[in-house]
Amino acid sequence: MTLIRLKEILLNYVTYLYPTILVSNEIDMNIQGYTELMEDGSINIRGDIHALKGFNIRIEQPFVPEDNKLLNHFITEVNIFEGYTNLSREYMDNLIQSALDHAISSTLSASSHITVSKVINILGSFAERTYEGRKIQYGIIINDKLKSDSRSDNIYFTDFVSSPFSAVLTNGAESFIEVDSDGYIIRYLQLNTEKIENGLAPYDYTRILEYAGDDTIAVILTTRGELLIFHNNELKYTKRGGRWNPYSHESIIQLIHERSENDNRLFAKAVYLTALDVSFASTGGIISFLDENKVENALKYINIHDIVNEKYFVLKRDQMMTDGDPEYEEIKSISFDEFLRRKENGKSCVLNRMIDGRKFFKLYRKLRAELVGIDGATVIDYNGDIVAIGAIVKIEAGSVGGGRLAAAKTLSHYGIAIEISSDSSVRAFALDDKDVPEAIFTIADNK
């Protein structure tokens, strides 16, 4: 594969995996295989195993070893048919799209990648099908430990899913069909576990994590036509809106932990998991957590009626006095409880009672997602205390983009702000060394 063609592949197809990819100018190569993960979290990549030149690629967050493995499989797959001539562009496009599917299957399992690939293709083809007027949902578990010589029968899963009755036998949340590495049906599996509060997957799908371990892969088709793939007790990939999305949970949790001023890693994990849950709920939202020395400045952009914390109510009221806000005269002598009891503060009053003084990471996971899904921003201080919920942020002059994006960039001047769009993408912003908001990680950017 030539350098020109490799760059075209990276920009036109690898972007389906990593939409924010940046490709360097050509550089000298001295690597083993097609790809090599570098110490700075970028990847060196070449299109020919003997090439002495290639490119360095990077995204906002560091690549992880699994990304390197995936890209190596992808380039290997593409090279199989790159030498073919007289193929139409449309046909070549379909081949490369299939190469992405195959690369993901090979990354997940060396021994059952063919079965994984078939499951992905078949369930993907069912995304637009209905059964008695409702969307089909499926759950298939591929068990790597069991080979075809240990199966109890010879029923192949493609025969099962091609039968209309199969549409009601699994739902991908609590019930699954388990197959061996060759795709033969082993059993029907009913999950009996509870949802896992800290599971590395959308909360409604955390039951499967106990079953999708080192030797098993679970593939779910949702009623929204999305594919979710679980392995090693976590969500690994999704296909949403026609794009594959890899998930590097621990890497991003660590990034949040390092960039925040809270030493408790549970805080970073709670923030990340909540962003993930809101992404799959498709409600959209903003999570902002503030630096210790910037809290008071951030309060200038938050309305006092959105504040749910007594400490910050007092600070905001003092600001209003200093700024000559006419509303100050009405509230200068009342307590926080009296303020909440006012009719116009019903939302903040209810939310204050629901939080009951608990830190963000101490709340039930489901409640956290529901709070962040309220229109506006959920603002948290450096200690994990909730400042405001559903805050309509005053946008800084010169902000561009939609209201949610502009609000997130405004709040990023005072800490880290995570924007979750209603189309499921997640982007986190913080200031760069020139005090300009920059994205520090992106997940599932389907734009």
GIWOPE-V991971 format. One record per residue. N is the residue number from 1. PHI is phi in whole degrees, -180 to 180 (999 if undefined). PSI is psi as a letter, one per 30 degrees, with the letter a starting at -180 (999 if undefined). D_FIRST is the distance of its C-alpha to the first C-alpha in Angstrom with 1 decimal. Layout:
BEGIN
n:N phi:PHI psi:PSI d_first:D_FIRST
n:N phi:PHI psi:PSI d_first:D_FIRST
END
This chain:
BEGIN
n:1 phi:999 psi:k d_first:0.0
n:2 phi:-73 psi:l d_first:3.8
n:3 phi:-62 psi:e d_first:6.7
n:4 phi:-62 psi:e d_first:8.3
n:5 phi:-68 psi:e d_first:6.3
n:6 phi:-60 psi:e d_first:6.4
n:7 phi:-65 psi:e d_first:9.9
n:8 phi:-63 psi:e d_first:10.7
n:9 phi:-62 psi:e d_first:10.0
n:10 phi:-62 psi:e d_first:12.1
n:11 phi:-79 psi:f d_first:14.8
n:12 phi:-100 psi:f d_first:15.1
n:13 phi:-126 psi:e d_first:14.8
n:14 phi:-65 psi:f d_first:15.3
n:15 phi:-65 psi:f d_first:18.4
n:16 phi:-70 psi:f d_first:19.9
n:17 phi:-99 psi:e d_first:20.3
n:18 phi:-131 psi:i d_first:20.9
n:19 phi:-61 psi:f d_first:22.2
n:20 phi:-97 psi:g d_first:23.2
n:21 phi:-61 psi:k d_first:19.9
n:22 phi:-117 psi:k d_first:19.7
n:23 phi:-111 psi:k d_first:16.6
n:24 phi:-75 psi:l d_first:17.4
n:25 phi:-67 psi:l d_first:16.5
n:26 phi:-63 psi:k d_first:14.0
n:27 phi:-133 psi:l d_first:15.6
n:28 phi:-70 psi:k d_first:15.8
n:29 phi:-116 psi:k d_first:14.6
n:30 phi:-146 psi:i d_first:17.0
n:31 phi:-129 psi:l d_first:16.4
n:32 phi:-94 psi:k d_first:16.6
n:33 phi:77 psi:a d_first:13.9
n:34 phi:-85 psi:f d_first:11.2
n:35 phi:-136 psi:l d_first:14.0
n:36 phi:-149 psi:k d_first:17.5
n:37 phi:-78 psi:k d_first:20.4
n:38 phi:-93 psi:l d_first:22.3
n:39 phi:-63 psi:f d_first:26.1
n:40 phi:-85 psi:g d_first:26.2
n:41 phi:88 psi:g d_first:24.6
n:42 phi:-93 psi:l d_first:21.2
n:43 phi:-130 psi:k d_first:17.9
n:44 phi:-88 psi:k d_first:15.4
n:45 phi:-142 psi:k d_first:11.8
n:46 phi:-134 psi:l d_first:8.6
n:47 phi:-96 psi:f d_first:5.1
n:48 phi:-133 psi:k d_first:5.6
n:49 phi:-62 psi:f d_first:9.3
n:50 phi:-104 psi:g d_first:10.3
n:51 phi:-68 psi:k d_first:9.0
n:52 phi:-99 psi:g d_first:12.3
n:53 phi:-136 psi:l d_first:11.4
n:54 phi:-168 psi:b d_first:10.5
n:55 phi:-134 psi:l d_first:12.9
n:56 phi:-104 psi:k d_first:16.2
n:57 phi:-121 psi:l d_first:17.1
n:58 phi:-150 psi:l d_first:20.7
n:59 phi:-127 psi:a d_first:23.1
n:60 phi:-62 psi:e d_first:26.8
n:61 phi:-93 psi:l d_first:27.7
n:62 phi:-65 psi:k d_first:26.2
n:63 phi:-66 psi:l d_first:23.4
n:64 phi:-119 psi:l d_first:24.8
n:65 phi:-52 psi:e d_first:23.6
n:66 phi:-67 psi:e d_first:23.2
n:67 phi:-62 psi:e d_first:20.7
n:68 phi:-62 psi:e d_first:18.7
n:69 phi:-63 psi:e d_first:19.0
n:70 phi:-62 psi:e d_first:18.1
n:71 phi:-67 psi:e d_first:14.8
n:72 phi:-64 psi:e d_first:13.9
n:73 phi:-63 psi:e d_first:14.8
n:74 phi:-65 psi:e d_first:12.9
n:75 phi:-64 psi:e d_first:9.4
n:76 phi:-59 psi:e d_first:10.6
n:77 phi:-65 psi:e d_first:11.8
n:78 phi:-62 psi:e d_first:9.0
n:79 phi:-65 psi:f d_first:6.9
n:80 phi:-64 psi:e d_first:10.2
n:81 phi:-112 psi:g d_first:10.2
n:82 phi:-65 psi:f d_first:6.9
n:83 phi:-81 psi:f d_first:8.0
n:84 phi:-69 psi:k d_first:11.3
n:85 phi:-114 psi:l d_first:12.9
n:86 phi:62 psi:g d_first:16.0
n:87 phi:-91 psi:k d_first:15.6
n:88 phi:-66 psi:l d_first:17.5
n:89 phi:-63 psi:e d_first:16.2
n:90 phi:-65 psi:e d_first:18.9
n:91 phi:-67 psi:e d_first:17.8
n:92 phi:-63 psi:e d_first:14.1
n:93 phi:-60 psi:e d_first:15.7
n:94 phi:-64 psi:e d_first:18.0
n:95 phi:-63 psi:e d_first:15.3
n:96 phi:-69 psi:e d_first:13.6
n:97 phi:-62 psi:e d_first:17.2
n:98 phi:-65 psi:e d_first:18.0
n:99 phi:-62 psi:e d_first:15.2
n:100 phi:-64 psi:e d_first:17.0
n:101 phi:-60 psi:e d_first:20.2
n:102 phi:-66 psi:e d_first:19.0
n:103 phi:-64 psi:e d_first:17.6
n:104 phi:-65 psi:e d_first:21.0
n:105 phi:-61 psi:e d_first:22.9
n:106 phi:-68 psi:e d_first:21.2
n:107 phi:-67 psi:e d_first:21.9
n:108 phi:-72 psi:e d_first:25.5
n:109 phi:-156 psi:k d_first:26.2
n:110 phi:-80 psi:e d_first:24.8
n:111 phi:-91 psi:f d_first:27.7
n:112 phi:-121 psi:g d_first:28.2
n:113 phi:-63 psi:e d_first:24.8
n:114 phi:-66 psi:e d_first:25.2
n:115 phi:-66 psi:e d_first:28.6
n:116 phi:-59 psi:e d_first:27.5
n:117 phi:-62 psi:e d_first:24.8
n:118 phi:-64 psi:e d_first:27.4
n:119 phi:-61 psi:e d_first:29.9
n:120 phi:-59 psi:e d_first:27.6
n:121 phi:-65 psi:e d_first:26.8
n:122 phi:-69 psi:e d_first:30.5
n:123 phi:-66 psi:e d_first:32.0
n:124 phi:-61 psi:e d_first:29.6
n:125 phi:-71 psi:f d_first:30.8
n:126 phi:-88 psi:f d_first:34.4
n:127 phi:-59 psi:e d_first:34.1
n:128 phi:-100 psi:g d_first:35.9
n:129 phi:-81 psi:l d_first:38.3
n:130 phi:-130 psi:l d_first:42.0
n:131 phi:-132 psi:j d_first:44.8
n:132 phi:51 psi:h d_first:48.3
n:133 phi:86 psi:f d_first:47.2
n:134 phi:-121 psi:l d_first:45.4
n:135 phi:-66 psi:k d_first:41.7
n:136 phi:-83 psi:k d_first:40.5
n:137 phi:-131 psi:k d_first:39.7
n:138 phi:-135 psi:l d_first:38.5
n:139 phi:-141 psi:j d_first:38.0
n:140 phi:-121 psi:k d_first:36.3
n:141 phi:-113 psi:k d_first:36.2
n:142 phi:-100 psi:k d_first:34.0
n:143 phi:-100 psi:j d_first:35.8
n:144 phi:-68 psi:f d_first:33.7
n:145 phi:-74 psi:f d_first:36.8
n:146 phi:-101 psi:k d_first:38.1
n:147 phi:-99 psi:l d_first:36.6
n:148 phi:-61 psi:f d_first:37.6
n:149 phi:-76 psi:f d_first:40.4
n:150 phi:-110 psi:g d_first:42.2
n:151 phi:-74 psi:l d_first:42.3
n:152 phi:-93 psi:f d_first:45.7
n:153 phi:-155 psi:a d_first:44.8
n:154 phi:-121 psi:h d_first:42.1
n:155 phi:-85 psi:j d_first:41.6
n:156 phi:-86 psi:k d_first:37.9
n:157 phi:-65 psi:f d_first:37.0
n:158 phi:-66 psi:e d_first:35.5
n:159 phi:-67 psi:e d_first:38.9
n:160 phi:-66 psi:e d_first:40.5
n:161 phi:-73 psi:f d_first:38.5
n:162 phi:-80 psi:f d_first:38.8
n:163 phi:-87 psi:k d_first:42.6
n:164 phi:-55 psi:e d_first:44.2
n:165 phi:-63 psi:f d_first:46.4
n:166 phi:-65 psi:f d_first:43.6
n:167 phi:-63 psi:f d_first:43.1
n:168 phi:-108 psi:g d_first:46.2
n:169 phi:-96 psi:f d_first:45.7
n:170 phi:-139 psi:l d_first:43.3
n:171 phi:-128 psi:f d_first:42.8
n:172 phi:74 psi:g d_first:40.1
n:173 phi:-116 psi:e d_first:42.5
n:174 phi:-125 psi:f d_first:45.2
n:175 phi:-130 psi:k d_first:44.5
n:176 phi:-144 psi:l d_first:41.6
n:177 phi:-102 psi:k d_first:40.8
n:178 phi:-100 psi:k d_first:39.5
n:179 phi:-123 psi:l d_first:37.4
n:180 phi:-84 psi:a d_first:36.3
n:181 phi:-65 psi:f d_first:32.8
n:182 phi:-95 psi:f d_first:32.8
n:183 phi:96 psi:g d_first:34.0
n:184 phi:-90 psi:k d_first:37.7
n:185 phi:-70 psi:k d_first:40.2
n:186 phi:-99 psi:e d_first:42.2
n:187 phi:-168 psi:l d_first:44.5
n:188 phi:-90 psi:k d_first:45.3
n:189 phi:-121 psi:k d_first:45.1
n:190 phi:-103 psi:k d_first:47.4
n:191 phi:-77 psi:k d_first:46.6
n:192 phi:-110 psi:f d_first:49.8
n:193 phi:-78 psi:l d_first:48.5
n:194 phi:-83 psi:l d_first:49.3
n:195 phi:-63 psi:k d_first:46.8
n:196 phi:-103 psi:j d_first:45.6
n:197 phi:-57 psi:e d_first:46.5
n:198 phi:-108 psi:g d_first:43.8
n:199 phi:-67 psi:k d_first:41.1
n:200 phi:-85 psi:i d_first:37.5
n:201 phi:-169 psi:l d_first:37.1
n:202 phi:-55 psi:k d_first:38.9
n:203 phi:-54 psi:e d_first:42.5
n:204 phi:-68 psi:f d_first:43.2
n:205 phi:-114 psi:g d_first:40.5
n:206 phi:-75 psi:f d_first:41.5
n:207 phi:-60 psi:e d_first:43.5
n:208 phi:-73 psi:f d_first:40.4
n:209 phi:-61 psi:e d_first:39.3
n:210 phi:-65 psi:f d_first:41.9
n:211 phi:-93 psi:f d_first:40.4
n:212 phi:-96 psi:i d_first:36.7
n:213 phi:-96 psi:b d_first:36.6
n:214 phi:-62 psi:e d_first:34.5
n:215 phi:-109 psi:g d_first:34.7
n:216 phi:-134 psi:k d_first:34.7
n:217 phi:-130 psi:k d_first:32.4
n:218 phi:-110 psi:k d_first:34.1
n:219 phi:-121 psi:k d_first:32.6
n:220 phi:-121 psi:k d_first:34.9
n:221 phi:-105 psi:k d_first:35.0
n:222 phi:-93 psi:l d_first:37.3
n:223 phi:-68 psi:f d_first:39.6
n:224 phi:-88 psi:g d_first:37.4
n:225 phi:80 psi:g d_first:34.5
n:226 phi:-98 psi:k d_first:32.7
n:227 phi:-104 psi:k d_first:31.0
n:228 phi:-124 psi:k d_first:31.8
n:229 phi:-122 psi:k d_first:30.5
n:230 phi:-120 psi:k d_first:32.6
n:231 phi:-163 psi:l d_first:32.1
n:232 phi:52 psi:h d_first:33.7
n:233 phi:62 psi:h d_first:36.6
n:234 phi:-159 psi:l d_first:34.8
n:235 phi:-70 psi:k d_first:32.8
n:236 phi:-104 psi:e d_first:29.1
n:237 phi:-143 psi:l d_first:27.4
n:238 phi:-132 psi:l d_first:28.6
n:239 phi:-121 psi:j d_first:27.4
n:240 phi:-132 psi:k d_first:29.5
n:241 phi:61 psi:g d_first:29.3
n:242 phi:83 psi:g d_first:26.1
n:243 phi:-115 psi:k d_first:24.3
n:244 phi:-81 psi:k d_first:23.6
n:245 phi:-129 psi:j d_first:25.4
n:246 phi:-82 psi:k d_first:25.2
n:247 phi:-122 psi:k d_first:28.5
n:248 phi:-116 psi:i d_first:29.1
n:249 phi:-57 psi:e d_first:32.9
n:250 phi:-63 psi:e d_first:34.2
n:251 phi:-62 psi:e d_first:31.8
n:252 phi:-76 psi:e d_first:33.1
n:253 phi:-59 psi:e d_first:36.7
n:254 phi:-64 psi:e d_first:36.5
n:255 phi:-64 psi:e d_first:35.2
n:256 phi:-61 psi:e d_first:38.1
n:257 phi:-60 psi:e d_first:40.5
n:258 phi:-70 psi:e d_first:39.5
n:259 phi:-87 psi:f d_first:39.7
n:260 phi:-92 psi:l d_first:43.0
n:261 phi:-103 psi:g d_first:46.4
n:262 phi:-105 psi:k d_first:47.4
n:263 phi:-76 psi:f d_first:47.3
n:264 phi:-84 psi:j d_first:47.5
n:265 phi:-65 psi:f d_first:44.1
n:266 phi:-61 psi:e d_first:45.6
n:267 phi:-64 psi:e d_first:45.8
n:268 phi:-61 psi:e d_first:42.1
n:269 phi:-67 psi:e d_first:41.4
n:270 phi:-63 psi:e d_first:43.9
n:271 phi:-62 psi:e d_first:42.4
n:272 phi:-64 psi:e d_first:38.9
n:273 phi:-63 psi:e d_first:40.1
n:274 phi:-67 psi:e d_first:42.2
n:275 phi:-60 psi:e d_first:39.3
n:276 phi:-63 psi:e d_first:37.4
n:277 phi:-64 psi:e d_first:40.5
n:278 phi:-66 psi:e d_first:41.0
n:279 phi:-58 psi:e d_first:37.4
n:280 phi:-81 psi:f d_first:38.0
n:281 phi:-78 psi:f d_first:41.4
n:282 phi:61 psi:g d_first:39.9
n:283 phi:-88 psi:f d_first:43.0
n:284 phi:79 psi:l d_first:41.3
n:285 phi:168 psi:l d_first:43.0
n:286 phi:-135 psi:k d_first:43.0
n:287 phi:-117 psi:k d_first:43.7
n:288 phi:-123 psi:k d_first:44.8
n:289 phi:-123 psi:k d_first:46.0
n:290 phi:-97 psi:k d_first:47.8
n:291 phi:-71 psi:l d_first:48.2
n:292 phi:-58 psi:e d_first:51.7
n:293 phi:-88 psi:g d_first:52.6
n:294 phi:-123 psi:g d_first:51.3
n:295 phi:-62 psi:e d_first:53.0
n:296 phi:-64 psi:e d_first:55.9
n:297 phi:-67 psi:e d_first:53.7
n:298 phi:-66 psi:e d_first:51.6
n:299 phi:-61 psi:f d_first:54.8
n:300 phi:-63 psi:f d_first:55.4
n:301 phi:-100 psi:g d_first:52.7
n:302 phi:-119 psi:k d_first:54.2
n:303 phi:-74 psi:k d_first:57.2
n:304 phi:-61 psi:f d_first:60.0
n:305 phi:-75 psi:f d_first:60.3
n:306 phi:-98 psi:f d_first:56.9
n:307 phi:-82 psi:k d_first:57.8
n:308 phi:-120 psi:g d_first:58.7
n:309 phi:-129 psi:k d_first:59.6
n:310 phi:-61 psi:e d_first:63.1
n:311 phi:-56 psi:e d_first:62.0
n:312 phi:-82 psi:f d_first:59.6
n:313 phi:-61 psi:e d_first:62.2
n:314 phi:-65 psi:e d_first:64.6
n:315 phi:-62 psi:e d_first:62.0
n:316 phi:-66 psi:e d_first:61.1
n:317 phi:-63 psi:e d_first:64.8
n:318 phi:-63 psi:e d_first:65.5
n:319 phi:-62 psi:e d_first:62.7
n:320 phi:-63 psi:e d_first:64.2
n:321 phi:-65 psi:e d_first:67.5
n:322 phi:-61 psi:e d_first:66.1
n:323 phi:-83 psi:f d_first:64.2
n:324 phi:70 psi:h d_first:67.4
n:325 phi:-67 psi:k d_first:65.8
n:326 phi:-61 psi:f d_first:68.7
n:327 phi:-71 psi:f d_first:67.8
n:328 phi:-58 psi:e d_first:68.7
n:329 phi:-61 psi:f d_first:72.4
n:330 phi:-77 psi:f d_first:72.0
n:331 phi:-120 psi:g d_first:70.4
n:332 phi:-63 psi:f d_first:71.6
n:333 phi:-113 psi:g d_first:74.3
n:334 phi:-104 psi:l d_first:72.7
n:335 phi:-80 psi:l d_first:71.0
n:336 phi:-63 psi:e d_first:67.5
n:337 phi:-62 psi:e d_first:69.0
n:338 phi:-65 psi:e d_first:71.2
n:339 phi:-62 psi:e d_first:68.2
n:340 phi:-66 psi:e d_first:66.2
n:341 phi:-75 psi:f d_first:69.2
n:342 phi:-67 psi:k d_first:69.2
n:343 phi:-57 psi:e d_first:68.2
n:344 phi:-72 psi:f d_first:65.3
n:345 phi:-109 psi:g d_first:63.7
n:346 phi:-59 psi:e d_first:63.6
n:347 phi:-61 psi:e d_first:59.8
n:348 phi:-64 psi:e d_first:59.9
n:349 phi:-64 psi:e d_first:63.0
n:350 phi:-63 psi:e d_first:61.4
n:351 phi:-67 psi:e d_first:58.2
n:352 phi:-60 psi:e d_first:60.2
n:353 phi:-70 psi:e d_first:62.1
n:354 phi:-67 psi:e d_first:59.0
n:355 phi:-72 psi:e d_first:57.5
n:356 phi:55 psi:h d_first:60.8
n:357 phi:79 psi:g d_first:59.9
n:358 phi:-80 psi:k d_first:57.0
n:359 phi:-72 psi:l d_first:53.9
n:360 phi:-55 psi:e d_first:50.6
n:361 phi:-76 psi:f d_first:49.2
n:362 phi:-91 psi:f d_first:52.5
n:363 phi:-76 psi:l d_first:52.4
n:364 phi:-58 psi:k d_first:51.4
n:365 phi:-60 psi:e d_first:47.7
n:366 phi:-62 psi:e d_first:48.5
n:367 phi:-64 psi:e d_first:50.9
n:368 phi:-57 psi:e d_first:48.4
n:369 phi:-65 psi:e d_first:46.0
n:370 phi:-68 psi:e d_first:48.8
n:371 phi:-66 psi:e d_first:50.1
n:372 phi:-67 psi:f d_first:46.7
n:373 phi:-72 psi:f d_first:46.4
n:374 phi:-67 psi:k d_first:49.5
n:375 phi:-56 psi:k d_first:48.8
n:376 phi:116 psi:a d_first:48.5
n:377 phi:-108 psi:k d_first:47.5
n:378 phi:-96 psi:j d_first:48.5
n:379 phi:-112 psi:k d_first:49.3
n:380 phi:-124 psi:k d_first:49.7
n:381 phi:-88 psi:l d_first:51.1
n:382 phi:-65 psi:f d_first:50.0
n:383 phi:-91 psi:f d_first:52.3
n:384 phi:92 psi:g d_first:50.9
n:385 phi:-79 psi:k d_first:53.9
n:386 phi:-84 psi:k d_first:53.3
n:387 phi:-88 psi:e d_first:54.4
n:388 phi:-149 psi:l d_first:53.8
n:389 phi:-132 psi:k d_first:52.5
n:390 phi:64 psi:h d_first:51.5
n:391 phi:-76 psi:k d_first:51.9
n:392 phi:-86 psi:j d_first:51.3
n:393 phi:-80 psi:k d_first:50.0
n:394 phi:-70 psi:k d_first:51.1
n:395 phi:-80 psi:k d_first:48.0
n:396 phi:-67 psi:k d_first:47.7
n:397 phi:-60 psi:k d_first:48.0
n:398 phi:90 psi:f d_first:44.7
n:399 phi:-69 psi:k d_first:42.8
n:400 phi:-125 psi:l d_first:40.2
n:401 phi:96 psi:a d_first:38.6
n:402 phi:-66 psi:l d_first:40.5
n:403 phi:-60 psi:e d_first:43.6
n:404 phi:-67 psi:e d_first:42.2
n:405 phi:-64 psi:e d_first:39.3
n:406 phi:-63 psi:e d_first:41.8
n:407 phi:-66 psi:e d_first:44.2
n:408 phi:-63 psi:e d_first:41.6
n:409 phi:-66 psi:e d_first:40.7
n:410 phi:-63 psi:e d_first:44.4
n:411 phi:-70 psi:f d_first:45.1
n:412 phi:-68 psi:f d_first:42.2
n:413 phi:-70 psi:f d_first:44.4
n:414 phi:-122 psi:g d_first:46.6
n:415 phi:158 psi:b d_first:44.3
n:416 phi:-115 psi:k d_first:41.3
n:417 phi:-127 psi:k d_first:41.1
n:418 phi:-111 psi:k d_first:38.9
n:419 phi:-100 psi:k d_first:38.5
n:420 phi:-112 psi:j d_first:37.9
n:421 phi:-84 psi:l d_first:37.4
n:422 phi:-70 psi:f d_first:38.8
n:423 phi:-94 psi:g d_first:35.3
n:424 phi:97 psi:f d_first:34.6
n:425 phi:-74 psi:l d_first:32.5
n:426 phi:-127 psi:k d_first:33.8
n:427 phi:-134 psi:k d_first:33.6
n:428 phi:-111 psi:k d_first:35.5
n:429 phi:-123 psi:k d_first:36.7
n:430 phi:-151 psi:l d_first:38.5
n:431 phi:-79 psi:k d_first:39.3
n:432 phi:-85 psi:a d_first:37.0
n:433 phi:-72 psi:f d_first:38.5
n:434 phi:-108 psi:g d_first:39.6
n:435 phi:60 psi:h d_first:41.3
n:436 phi:-112 psi:k d_first:38.9
n:437 phi:-60 psi:k d_first:37.9
n:438 phi:-131 psi:k d_first:34.3
n:439 phi:-75 psi:k d_first:32.4
n:440 phi:-103 psi:f d_first:32.3
n:441 phi:-160 psi:l d_first:30.6
n:442 phi:-136 psi:k d_first:29.5
n:443 phi:-128 psi:k d_first:29.5
n:444 phi:53 psi:h d_first:28.5
n:445 phi:-79 psi:j d_first:28.1
n:446 phi:-100 psi:g d_first:28.1
n:447 phi:-77 psi:999 d_first:28.6
END
